[in-house]
Amino acid sequence: MKKLIPALLFLSAFAGFSQINNDHLKVGEIAPEIKGTDQFGKNIDSENILKEQKILLLFYRGNWCPYCKKHLKKLSENLETLTKKGYYVVVVTPEKTEKTKETSDKVKAKYSIIHDKENKIMDAYKVTFEVTDKNVTSYYGFTKNKVASYNETNNNVLPVPATYIISKDGKISFVHYDPDYSKRASIDELINM
């Protein structure tokens, strides 16, 4: 019985993520195009960026998520170092445009945050999932209300908060993908790559 309890706790911790697609993009694959307008009104086009720099691409759920805010703040604190390492940082979210500006102000972001119109970038990177009581078993009501408030009307999705590094050749060279929203790629690890 003592061995059964830890196993049940482990399984229950991941039960909320059982419906999230784990068929995400892998290292070595060609990175899908990233196009959009960031919170500063700058047009972002991955094809142009990759002529000069690598891309550090992160997905976040919303500034209502404490894990996202903490991760984005750490990113802001280390942006200069990441830039010196050759990264252009792009952050993608389903949050509507005014919320991306709010997020940018909260975390003092000087990197590009893109509202992913119609979820095109999230879908291309296979990080999108629908917010349902099967996918979000913990805090479903809270999450559903936040998504309704922060996303565009009838856009009931979130991204797995994944991280990708895209090399200048357009291929993915690093992936952190974990349906557990509390687990993020370490900024220190990215700096030391």
N, C-alpha and C positions, 0 to 999 in steps of 0.2 A: 504494500500500500504506500510506503514511503517513496518508492520509486515512481509510482503512478501519479502522485500529486504534482511533482515538478513537470512531468510530461504533459499533464492536462493544462497546467498554467502556461507552458510554452505554446501549446496548440491554441489555447484561447487568446493568447496575445496576437496571433496572426490570423485569427478567424475573421476579423474585420477587413482583412486585405485579400481574402480568398477570391473575390470576383475581379480584382484588378489585374489587367493583362500584364503578364511578365514577359511578353514577347517584345522586349524593347530593343532599340538599336545597340549594336555591339561595336567593340573596338575593331577597326579595320574597314568598317562600312563607310560608304560615301555619305557625308552629312547632308541632309536636306537643306535647301535654301532658307535663309532667314531674311525676311523683308518686313519692314514696318517703320513706324515713326515713334521715336522715343519721347520721354516726358519733356524734353527740351525743344521738341519740334524738329529734331534732326532725323533725316531719312537714313535708315540702317539697311545695308545690303551686304550680306555675308560675302558675296563674290568679290566685291570691292575691298572689303576689310582684309580678306585672306591674301590679297596681293602684297600686303605689308606686314600683317600680324596674324598670330594664332587667335582663335576665339575661345574664350571661356564662357560657356553658355550655362545659365542656371534657370530653373523653373521654380516659381514660388506660388503658393496658394492665395495669399492675400495678406494685407497688413494687419488683419484681425488675428492672424496666427502668430503666437509668441515665438515659435521656433523659426518662422520665416523672418520676423523682425530681428531676432538675435543673429541669424545667419547673414542677413543683408547688412546689418551694422558691422559685423566682423569683416565682411567684404569691403565696406567703405573704409574701415580702418587700415586695410591692407592694400588698397587700390594702387597706391604709388609703387609698392613692391611688385605687385602683379603686372603692372604696366612695364616696369623695367625688365621683367622676365619675358616680355614680348606678347602679353595677352591684351586683347581688346575684350572688355567684359560686356556681355549682353545678358540681360535678365528678362525673362518672358513670364507673363501672367495673364489669367483671364480677367483680372480686375479691369473695370472700365477706366477710361483715360483719366478722369479726374481723380480716381483713387490711386493711379500710378504716381501722379504728382504728389498726392498726400503721402504716399509711401516714401517717395524720394526725399521729401522734406523731413520726415520722421527719422530716416536712417542717414541723412546727409549724403545721399548718393550723388556721385559725380559720374557714374557709369550709366549706360543706357538701359532704361526699363521700357519694355514694349508691351502695350496692351495687345494681346493676341486676338485680333479681330477674327471672329468666326472659328477660333481655335485651330487655325491652319497650321501654325508652327507646332503647337502641342500635338496635334494629330500626326503630323509628319514624323515627329520624334517618338511617337507611340507612348506618350506619357499621360494622355487624357483618360479620365474615368468619370463616369456619371456618379453624382452624389445620391446614393440610395441607402436604405437601412441595411442592406446586405454588404455594401462596400464600406460604409462608415458606421460601424456598429456602436462605437463609443461616441458620445456627444453628437448623435445624428441630428437632433432637433436644432441644436446650437449651430452646427455646421451648415445645415440646410438654410437657416435664417441668414447667416452671414453671406453665403453664396448668393442668395436672392437679393441681398442689399448691395453687395460689392460688384457682382458680375452684371453684364448686360441682361436685359429682360429675356427670360426663357433660355438662359445659358446655365444649366444646372450641372456644370462640370468643374473639376479641379485637375491640376496636374500632379503626378507623382513628383515630389521636389527633387528631380534628378539634376545631375551636373555632367556636362560633356566638355571635353577639350577637342577642338577641331584644329588640326594642323594646317599649314599653308597649302598642302596638296589637296585639301578639302575632305580628308578622311578623319574619322573619329579616332583619337589616340588615347582617350581616357573616358571611362563611364563610371558614374556612381548612380545606381538606380536601386532604391529601396522603398517599397510601398509603405513602410513605417515612416510616417511624416516626421518623426522625432529624430531620425537618423539622416544626417547630411554629410556631404563631402567635407572633409576638414580643409579649411583655408590654408592651414600650415602645410598640409600634405601637398596641396596644389602649388604653393610657393616653392616647395622643395623638389618639385618634379624636374 
